[in-house]
Each structure stands twice: as C-alpha cells, then as structure tokens.
C-alpha cells in the first residue's frame, strides 16, 4: 500500500516581489516559499512541481502545483489553511485536493491561459499600475485583433522567444488569441498547450508596437500582415519590444481527464527518495505539531 498521497494545489500570487516561480539561489521565488512552508509542516524537504514557470514580476490567478505528502491522517483540504498560515501574504493557496497518484501539474496540462492587462489613459489610476502596463493612447482594437488572429494554430514562435530559452522545439499550438476592452483596460487573452520563455510578453509588446506604427503611418504594412511576416521569419531581431511583466497573469490551467503517463508517481518518488517508491509496510510513526493542523502522525 502506498504511504504517500499526491496533493494538488491551486495558487494565486502577486509576482511583484518574486524572481519567478522556479526556486533560485539569488532571488525570492514562489516555489521556494511554498517548499519552505511544506518543509515546516513535514519536518523534511518536500519538492513541488508547477504548471507554469512564470518569470520575475509575473502574477498568477490560477497556478497549479502538486507534491507528495507522507502526512496520512488529515484531509487534503486542510493543507489550504495550514499553508496559508505559513506563507507570506503575497502567495495564497486557493484550493487543495488529493489528486491521482500519477498526476503531474506540468506534464498533464493540456492548456495554459494567460491574460495581459494594459491601462490606456492619459491620467491612469495609480492603484492599478501595479498590475497593468500603461499606454497614454487607446489603440485600435480591430488592428490588434488582426495581428492576434495570425497566432492561431500551430506555429514556430522562435521570433518571439528569448535567446536564453533552451527549448529544442519552438512550435506551440495556440487555441485562443484576442484583445478586448474592459473600460479603460485593454485585455489580451491567449491560450496554448505551452509557452516559450517570455513569449507572451514578446507577443504583446510586438502587437502594440505594430499597431502604433500602422496608426502613425510609419509602418510599411498593417499590423496583421506585419505579425504574419515576422512570425514566418523566425527572426528575433524583427520582433517588437517586450511588454513589462507587471501586466501579465497566468490565469488558469486545464488538464486531461486522466494522467498522461501511468506510473509517473512511482518514478517521481523513486527519483526524489533514493529508491523508495512509497509502497510496502509503513515504518515507525512519529508525531509532531503542524501549524494550522495540530498533532499529526507521519
């Protein structure tokens, strides 16, 4: 009988004070804060996986992470209040539930959705600038959507990737890509099976740049035609400026109905625990006080 459970978390965070999702030595990270809280609960390191490796300053409304716990005698939902007691206020657990033992928050995701917010006003509300890019003018929605529509389907996004992205395959399938107005805020929404590093910010910055050139008469082509030309070129030097991280949110992640690789859970546990698959008879149990939960056995 397996002695560990796979716990799935939905997380929200203000990315302003983080160097990104992934743990790192020289900056505060979302993964680092989450794993520090889990280590306090468990009494030993607990590795986590995340659905999206958000960059420095990028926010999340629906990041998904998972971890394996050896705390047996508490309901999965109680990890929500326990972790929120231990973590800083700019990182919150929104839900906690037991997942299939083989569930992996990154590899089992079928779709990731991002939203980018741009506040378009000559006199912006300063309270909103923490979570929005800012433009003084109001761009033409039709022109922007002509550019956004060129991204639909499967394309090679080398032109809109960072030179530091180590992905061997730069093709991604985009299922949603459109702009809309919400009052003074221009919202760009994009969904794809996966994203390259800084890809969304590069796309947003480029489309705003191409629209502005077309509106001023300086551009040689309409925004939609320019986007298609640069996309097909695969040349990074032709893309526009990268939009700032403050306006970008990982909005939500969607999953396949069942794990894509049976047996992944045991493989993960063996790799992390030095050969212990989590099966077999339980050893001697220890008790300890877990903040937010009370005394538990593990």
C-alpha positions, 0 to 999 in steps of 0.5 A: 500500500502506498504511504504517500498521497499526491496533493494538488494545489491551486495558487494565486500570487502577486509576482511583484516581489518574486524572481519567478516561480522556479526556486533560485539561489539569488532571488525570492521565488514562489516555489521556494516559499511554498517548499519552505512552508511544506518543509515546516509542516513535514519536518523534511524537504518536500519538492513541488512541481508547477504548471507554469514557470512564470518569470520575475514580476509575473502574477498568477490567478490560477497556478497549479502545483502538486507534491507528495505528502507522507502526512496520512491522517488529515484531509487534503483540504486542510493543507489550504489553511495550514499553508496559508498560515505559513506563507507570506501574504503575497502567495495564497493557496486557493484550493487543495485536493488529493489528486491521482497518484500519477498526476503531474501539474506540468506534464498533464496540462493540456492548456495554459491561459494567460491574460495581459492587462494594459491601462490606456489613459492619459491620467491612469489610476495609480492603484492599478499600475501595479498590475497593468502596463500603461499606454497614454493612447487607446489603440485600435482594437480591430488592428490588434485583433488582426495581428492576434488572429495570425497566432492561431494554430500551430506555429514556430514562435522562435521570433518571439522567444528569448535567446536564453530559452533552451527549448529544442522545439519552438512550435506551440499550438495556440487555441485562443488569441484576442484583445478586448476592452474592459473600460479603460483596460485593454485585455489580451487573452491567449491560450496554448498547450505551452509557452516559450520563455517570455513569449507572451510578453514578446507577443504583446509588446510586438502587437502594440508596437505594430499597431502604433506604427500602422496608426502613425503611418510609419509602418510599411504594412498593417499590423496583421500582415506585419505579425504574419511576416515576422512570425514566418521569419523566425527572426528575433531581431524583427520582433517588437519590444517586450511588454513589462511583466507587471501586466501579465497573469497566468490565469488558469490551467486545464488538464486531461481527464486522466494522467498522461503517463501511468506510473509517473508517481512511482518514478517521481518518488523513486527519483526524489527518495533514493529508491523508495517508491512509497509502497510496502509496510509503513515504518515507525510513526512519529508525531509532531505539531503542524501549524494550522493542523495540530498533532499529526502522525507521519 
